Amino acid sequence: MVEFEDKVKEVIEKTEIVCIGTCGKDGPHLVATWGDYIRTIGIQDTGTIVIPAGGYRKTEENLSTNDRVEVIIASKEVEGTNGMGKGFLFSGRGEIQESGEFAELAKSNFPWARGAFVISVEEINGLL
């Protein structure tokens, strides 16, 4: 379990697009979601990111054989190392949950969601 520090939380609050990578038998696969979606459900203090899952069929297929996930967030509105612009790479493990607390939270906020994409963050590395 990791803890999200203040700078990570600031970038999460200002990011527009969240890029998510998984890898399966056909190689890497990328999907994206809106920053507003993860802010609506919330970043959990336990080092967990919860994203509403609509499609994500290829992502779910990849997770069934390799649950490793990488997520990139960034914002030009946050002070970085060399001026404006800061990002983070989260590495961890993920799963699609169609029932349970996180799935119900996603479905109640997003009627189109079939469940939640739950990512347990194990490592955070700064970018920019």
TORDOBA-577632 format. One line per field, with one value per atom (N, C-alpha, C): residue in one letter; chain; atom name; x, z, y. Coordinates in Angstrom, 1 decimal, m for minus. Last residue first. Layout:
r <- (A  ...);
c <- (A  ...);
a <- (CA  ...);
east <- (X  ...);
up <- (Z  ...);
north <- (Y  ...);
This chain:
r <- (L  L  L  L  L  L  G  G  G  N  N  N  I  I  I  E  E  E  E  E  E  V  V  V  S  S  S  I  I  I  V  V  V  F  F  F  A  A  A  G  G  G  R  R  R  A  A  A  W  W  W  P  P  P  F  F  F  N  N  N  S  S  S  K  K  K  A  A  A  L  L  L  E  E  E  A  A  A  F  F  F  E  E  E  G  G  G  S  S  S  E  E  E  Q  Q  Q  I  I  I  E  E  E  G  G  G  R  R  R  G  G  G  S  S  S  F  F  F  L  L  L  F  F  F  G  G  G  K  K  K  G  G  G  M  M  M  G  G  G  N  N  N  T  T  T  G  G  G  E  E  E  V  V  V  E  E  E  K  K  K  S  S  S  A  A  A  I  I  I  I  I  I  V  V  V  E  E  E  V  V  V  R  R  R  D  D  D  N  N  N  T  T  T  S  S  S  L  L  L  N  N  N  E  E  E  E  E  E  T  T  T  K  K  K  R  R  R  Y  Y  Y  G  G  G  G  G  G  A  A  A  P  P  P  I  I  I  V  V  V  I  I  I  T  T  T  G  G  G  T  T  T  D  D  D  Q  Q  Q  I  I  I  G  G  G  I  I  I  T  T  T  R  R  R  I  I  I  Y  Y  Y  D  D  D  G  G  G  W  W  W  T  T  T  A  A  A  V  V  V  L  L  L  H  H  H  P  P  P  G  G  G  D  D  D  K  K  K  G  G  G  C  C  C  T  T  T  G  G  G  I  I  I  C  C  C  V  V  V  I  I  I  E  E  E  T  T  T  K  K  K  E  E  E  I  I  I  V  V  V  E  E  E  K  K  K  V  V  V  K  K  K  D  D  D  E  E  E  F  F  F  E  E  E  V  V  V  M  M  M);
c <- (A  A  A  A  A  A  A  A  A  A  A  A  A  A  A  A  A  A  A  A  A  A  A  A  A  A  A  A  A  A  A  A  A  A  A  A  A  A  A  A  A  A  A  A  A  A  A  A  A  A  A  A  A  A  A  A  A  A  A  A  A  A  A  A  A  A  A  A  A  A  A  A  A  A  A  A  A  A  A  A  A  A  A  A  A  A  A  A  A  A  A  A  A  A  A  A  A  A  A  A  A  A  A  A  A  A  A  A  A  A  A  A  A  A  A  A  A  A  A  A  A  A  A  A  A  A  A  A  A  A  A  A  A  A  A  A  A  A  A  A  A  A  A  A  A  A  A  A  A  A  A  A  A  A  A  A  A  A  A  A  A  A  A  A  A  A  A  A  A  A  A  A  A  A  A  A  A  A  A  A  A  A  A  A  A  A  A  A  A  A  A  A  A  A  A  A  A  A  A  A  A  A  A  A  A  A  A  A  A  A  A  A  A  A  A  A  A  A  A  A  A  A  A  A  A  A  A  A  A  A  A  A  A  A  A  A  A  A  A  A  A  A  A  A  A  A  A  A  A  A  A  A  A  A  A  A  A  A  A  A  A  A  A  A  A  A  A  A  A  A  A  A  A  A  A  A  A  A  A  A  A  A  A  A  A  A  A  A  A  A  A  A  A  A  A  A  A  A  A  A  A  A  A  A  A  A  A  A  A  A  A  A  A  A  A  A  A  A  A  A  A  A  A  A  A  A  A  A  A  A  A  A  A  A  A  A  A  A  A  A  A  A  A  A  A  A  A  A  A  A  A  A  A  A  A  A  A  A  A  A  A  A  A  A  A  A  A  A  A  A  A  A  A  A  A  A  A  A  A  A  A  A  A  A);
a <- (N  CA  C  N  CA  C  N  CA  C  N  CA  C  N  CA  C  N  CA  C  N  CA  C  N  CA  C  N  CA  C  N  CA  C  N  CA  C  N  CA  C  N  CA  C  N  CA  C  N  CA  C  N  CA  C  N  CA  C  N  CA  C  N  CA  C  N  CA  C  N  CA  C  N  CA  C  N  CA  C  N  CA  C  N  CA  C  N  CA  C  N  CA  C  N  CA  C  N  CA  C  N  CA  C  N  CA  C  N  CA  C  N  CA  C  N  CA  C  N  CA  C  N  CA  C  N  CA  C  N  CA  C  N  CA  C  N  CA  C  N  CA  C  N  CA  C  N  CA  C  N  CA  C  N  CA  C  N  CA  C  N  CA  C  N  CA  C  N  CA  C  N  CA  C  N  CA  C  N  CA  C  N  CA  C  N  CA  C  N  CA  C  N  CA  C  N  CA  C  N  CA  C  N  CA  C  N  CA  C  N  CA  C  N  CA  C  N  CA  C  N  CA  C  N  CA  C  N  CA  C  N  CA  C  N  CA  C  N  CA  C  N  CA  C  N  CA  C  N  CA  C  N  CA  C  N  CA  C  N  CA  C  N  CA  C  N  CA  C  N  CA  C  N  CA  C  N  CA  C  N  CA  C  N  CA  C  N  CA  C  N  CA  C  N  CA  C  N  CA  C  N  CA  C  N  CA  C  N  CA  C  N  CA  C  N  CA  C  N  CA  C  N  CA  C  N  CA  C  N  CA  C  N  CA  C  N  CA  C  N  CA  C  N  CA  C  N  CA  C  N  CA  C  N  CA  C  N  CA  C  N  CA  C  N  CA  C  N  CA  C  N  CA  C  N  CA  C  N  CA  C  N  CA  C  N  CA  C  N  CA  C  N  CA  C  N  CA  C  N  CA  C  N  CA  C  N  CA  C  N  CA  C  N  CA  C  N  CA  C  N  CA  C  N  CA  C  N  CA  C  N  CA  C  N  CA  C  N  CA  C  N  CA  C  N  CA  C);
east <- (8.2  8.3  8.8  7.0  7.4  7.4  7.5  7.2  7.7  5.9  7.2  6.8  4.7  4.5  5.8  3.4  4.6  4.2  1.0  2.1  3.3  m2.5  m1.2  m0.1  m4.9  m4.2  m2.8  m7.8  m6.3  m5.7  m10.7  m10.0  m8.5  m13.3  m11.9  m11.1  m16.6  m15.5  m14.2  m19.5  m18.8  m17.6  m20.7  m21.1  m20.4  m22.1  m21.0  m21.5  m24.1  m23.6  m22.5  m24.5  m25.5  m25.0  m22.4  m22.4  m23.3  m23.0  m22.5  m22.5  m23.7  m24.6  m24.2  m21.5  m22.8  m23.8  m19.5  m19.4  m20.7  m20.6  m20.3  m20.2  m20.7  m22.0  m21.8  m18.0  m18.9  m20.1  m17.2  m16.7  m17.5  m18.7  m18.8  m18.3  m20.0  m19.3  m19.4  m19.4  m20.3  m19.4  m17.6  m19.0  m19.9  m14.3  m15.3  m16.7  m11.4  m12.7  m13.6  m8.2  m9.2  m10.5  m4.6  m5.9  m6.9  m1.6  m2.4  m3.9  0.9  0.2  m0.6  2.2  2.3  1.6  1.8  1.4  1.6  3.5  3.3  3.0  2.7  3.1  2.7  3.6  2.9  3.4  3.5  3.9  3.1  4.0  3.8  4.4  6.1  4.7  4.6  9.5  8.4  7.0  10.8  11.4  10.3  9.2  10.7  11.3  6.1  6.9  8.3  3.0  4.4  5.2  0.2  0.9  2.4  m1.0  m1.4  m0.7  m0.6  0.3  0.0  m0.6  m1.3  m0.3  m1.2  m0.4  m1.2  m0.9  m1.7  m0.7  m0.9  m0.2  m1.2  m0.5  m1.4  m0.6  m0.3  0.4  m0.6  m0.8  m1.4  m0.4  m1.0  m0.2  m0.8  m2.3  m3.0  m2.2  m2.7  m1.6  m2.3  m5.1  m3.8  m2.6  m7.1  m7.3  m6.1  m6.2  m6.1  m6.3  m7.0  m5.5  m5.4  m9.8  m9.1  m7.7  m10.0  m10.4  m9.8  m9.1  m8.4  m8.7  m11.1  m9.7  m8.9  m13.3  m13.3  m11.9  m14.0  m12.8  m12.7  m16.8  m16.3  m15.2  m17.0  m18.1  m17.7  m16.2  m15.9  m17.1  m14.9  m16.1  m15.7  m12.1  m12.6  m13.8  m10.2  m11.4  m11.9  m7.1  m7.8  m9.0  m5.7  m6.5  m7.2  m4.5  m3.6  m4.4  m6.3  m5.6  m4.6  m7.8  m6.6  m5.7  m8.9  m9.0  m7.7  m10.2  m9.0  m9.1  m13.5  m12.5  m11.3  m15.6  m15.6  m14.6  m14.8  m16.1  m16.2  m12.1  m12.4  m13.8  m12.4  m11.8  m12.0  m13.8  m14.4  m13.8  m12.1  m13.4  m14.0  m10.2  m9.9  m11.1  m11.4  m11.4  m11.0  m9.3  m10.6  m10.4  m8.0  m8.0  m9.4  m5.8  m7.2  m7.0  m3.6  m3.9  m5.3  m1.7  m3.0  m3.2  1.0  0.4  m0.9  0.2  1.1  0.4  m1.5  m1.3  m0.4  m1.7  m1.0  m0.7  m1.3  m1.9  m1.1  m1.1  m0.4  m1.0  m2.2  m2.2  m1.4  m2.4  m1.9  m1.9  m4.2  m4.1  m3.5  m4.3  m4.0  m3.6  m6.6  m5.9  m5.6  m7.0  m7.0  m6.1  m6.8  m7.9  m8.1  m5.8  m5.6  m6.9  m6.2  m6.2  m6.0  m6.2  m7.3  m7.3  m3.8  m5.1  m6.3  m2.1  m2.1  m3.4  m2.6  m2.8  m2.9  m1.9  m3.3  m3.6  0.9  0.1  m1.4  1.5  1.7  0.9  0.8  0.1  0.2  0.8  1.3  0.6  m0.8  m0.8  m0.4  0.9  0.1  0.3  0.5  1.2  0.3  0.8  0.0  0.9);
up <- (m15.0  m15.3  m14.2  m12.7  m14.1  m14.2  m9.9  m10.5  m11.9  m9.2  m9.7  m10.3  m6.9  m7.6  m7.9  m6.4  m6.5  m7.3  m6.1  m5.3  m5.3  m6.0  m6.4  m5.5  m7.3  m6.0  m6.4  m9.0  m9.1  m7.8  m10.5  m9.2  m9.3  m12.2  m12.5  m11.3  m11.6  m11.3  m11.7  m13.7  m12.5  m12.3  m15.9  m15.5  m14.2  m16.3  m15.8  m15.5  m16.9  m18.0  m17.5  m14.6  m15.0  m16.1  m12.2  m13.7  m14.2  m9.6  m10.1  m11.6  m9.2  m8.7  m9.2  m10.3  m10.9  m10.5  m8.4  m9.8  m10.5  m6.1  m6.1  m7.5  m6.9  m6.6  m6.6  m7.1  m8.3  m8.1  m4.5  m5.5  m6.8  m3.1  m2.7  m3.8  m5.5  m4.3  m4.1  m8.9  m7.7  m6.5  m10.8  m11.3  m10.1  m11.2  m10.2  m10.7  m12.6  m12.9  m11.9  m11.2  m11.5  m11.8  m10.9  m11.2  m11.4  m9.4  m9.8  m9.9  m10.3  m9.4  m10.0  m10.6  m11.0  m9.9  m11.9  m10.8  m11.4  m12.6  m13.1  m11.9  m12.8  m12.0  m12.8  m13.5  m13.7  m12.8  m14.2  m13.3  m13.6  m15.0  m15.6  m14.7  m14.9  m14.9  m15.6  m13.9  m14.3  m14.2  m13.5  m14.3  m14.8  m11.8  m11.6  m12.3  m11.6  m11.7  m11.4  m10.6  m10.6  m10.6  m12.6  m11.3  m11.5  m15.0  m14.0  m12.7  m16.6  m16.8  m15.8  m15.3  m15.4  m15.6  m15.4  m15.5  m15.6  m14.9  m14.8  m14.9  m16.0  m16.0  m15.8  m14.7  m14.9  m15.0  m15.3  m15.1  m15.5  m13.9  m14.5  m14.3  m13.8  m13.7  m14.5  m14.1  m13.4  m13.2  m16.5  m16.0  m15.4  m17.1  m17.2  m16.6  m16.7  m16.3  m16.3  m17.8  m16.4  m15.9  m20.5  m20.1  m18.6  m20.2  m20.7  m20.3  m19.4  m18.5  m18.9  m21.7  m20.4  m19.5  m23.4  m23.7  m22.4  m22.1  m22.4  m22.6  m21.4  m20.8  m21.0  m20.9  m21.8  m21.1  m18.1  m19.1  m20.0  m14.9  m16.0  m16.9  m13.0  m13.5  m14.8  m10.9  m12.1  m12.6  m8.1  m8.6  m9.8  m6.6  m7.6  m8.1  m3.4  m4.4  m5.3  m1.0  m2.2  m3.4  0.9  1.0  m0.2  0.4  1.3  1.4  m3.0  m1.6  m0.9  m4.9  m4.7  m3.2  m6.3  m5.3  m5.3  m8.0  m7.1  m6.0  m9.1  m8.6  m7.7  m9.9  m8.8  m8.2  m12.0  m10.8  m9.6  m13.8  m13.4  m12.1  m14.2  m13.5  m13.0  m15.9  m14.5  m13.7  m18.1  m17.7  m16.2  m19.5  m18.8  m18.5  m21.8  m21.1  m20.5  m22.6  m22.5  m21.8  m24.3  m23.6  m23.7  m24.2  m24.5  m23.7  m25.3  m24.5  m25.1  m26.5  m26.2  m25.4  m26.6  m27.9  m27.7  m24.0  m25.0  m26.3  m22.4  m22.5  m23.6  m20.2  m21.2  m21.2  m19.8  m19.4  m20.5  m18.8  m19.6  m19.0  m19.0  m18.3  m19.3  m18.4  m19.4  m18.6  m17.9  m17.2  m18.2  m18.4  m19.0  m18.1  m16.6  m17.4  m17.9  m13.2  m14.4  m15.2  m10.8  m11.9  m13.3  m8.7  m8.7  m10.0  m9.3  m9.5  m9.6  m8.5  m9.9  m10.2  m5.7  m6.5  m8.0  m5.0  m4.9  m5.7  m5.4  m6.2  m6.1  m3.4  m4.8  m5.7  m1.0  m1.4  m2.9  m1.6  m1.0  m1.6  m1.0  m2.0  m1.3  0.0  0.4  m0.6  m0.8  m0.9  m0.4  0.0  0.0  0.0);
north <- (14.6  16.1  16.9  12.3  12.6  14.1  10.1  11.4  11.5  7.0  7.7  9.0  4.7  6.0  6.6  1.5  2.4  3.6  0.2  m0.3  0.6  0.6  1.2  0.7  m1.2  m1.1  m0.6  m0.3  m0.4  m0.2  m1.3  m1.0  m1.3  m0.4  m0.8  m0.3  m1.4  m0.5  m1.2  m1.6  m1.9  m0.9  m0.7  m2.1  m2.5  2.6  1.7  0.3  4.3  3.5  2.5  5.8  4.8  3.9  6.7  6.6  5.5  6.5  7.8  7.8  3.9  4.9  6.3  2.5  2.4  3.5  3.1  3.5  3.5  1.9  3.3  3.8  m0.8  m0.1  1.4  m1.3  m1.4  m0.7  m1.0  m0.1  m0.1  m3.1  m1.6  m0.7  m5.5  m5.0  m3.5  m6.3  m6.3  m5.9  m6.2  m5.9  m6.0  m5.0  m5.6  m5.2  m5.7  m5.2  m5.9  m4.9  m5.8  m5.1  m4.5  m4.1  m5.2  m3.3  m4.4  m4.0  m0.9  m1.7  m2.8  2.4  1.0  0.2  5.6  4.7  3.3  8.4  7.1  6.2  11.9  10.7  9.4  15.3  14.1  13.0  18.8  17.7  16.5  22.0  20.7  19.6  24.8  24.3  23.0  24.1  25.0  24.3  21.6  22.7  23.7  20.0  20.2  21.4  21.8  20.6  20.9  22.9  23.2  21.9  22.3  22.1  22.3  22.5  23.5  23.3  20.4  21.6  22.7  17.2  18.5  19.6  13.6  14.8  16.1  10.1  11.3  12.5  6.8  8.1  9.2  3.5  4.6  5.9  0.0  1.3  2.4  m3.2  m2.0  m0.8  m6.7  m5.5  m4.4  m9.2  m8.1  m6.8  m11.2  m10.4  m9.2  m12.6  m13.3  m12.6  m10.7  m12.1  m13.0  m8.4  m8.5  m10.0  m8.8  m8.7  m9.0  m8.6  m9.9  m9.9  m6.0  m7.1  m8.4  m4.7  m4.5  m5.7  m5.5  m5.9  m5.8  m4.1  m5.6  m6.2  m1.5  m2.1  m3.6  m0.1  m1.1  m1.9  1.0  0.8  m0.4  1.5  0.7  0.5  4.2  3.5  2.8  3.6  4.2  3.5  4.1  3.5  4.3  3.4  4.2  3.5  3.2  2.6  3.6  3.8  3.7  3.0  4.2  2.9  2.8  6.4  6.6  5.3  6.5  5.9  6.1  8.9  8.2  7.7  9.0  9.3  8.4  9.4  8.3  8.4  11.9  11.7  10.5  11.5  12.4  12.3  9.8  9.3  10.2  11.5  10.3  9.7  13.7  13.9  12.6  12.5  12.8  13.1  10.0  11.4  11.5  7.5  7.9  9.4  5.1  6.3  6.6  2.3  2.9  4.3  0.2  1.4  1.8  m2.7  m2.2  m0.9  m4.9  m3.8  m3.3  m8.3  m7.1  m6.0  m10.4  m9.6  m8.4  m11.2  m12.1  m11.4  m8.0  m9.4  m10.2  m5.3  m6.1  m7.5  m1.9  m3.3  m4.1  1.5  0.5  m0.9  4.5  3.3  2.2  8.0  6.9  5.6  10.5  9.4  8.3  14.0  12.6  11.7  16.1  16.0  14.5  16.9  16.2  16.1  18.1  19.0  18.3  16.3  17.3  18.1  15.0  14.3  15.3  17.0  16.6  15.9  16.9  18.2  17.8  14.3  14.7  16.0  14.6  13.6  14.0  16.5  16.8  15.9  15.0  16.3  16.6  11.4  12.7  13.9  8.6  9.6  10.9  5.7  6.8  7.9  2.2  3.5  4.6  m1.2  0.0  1.2);
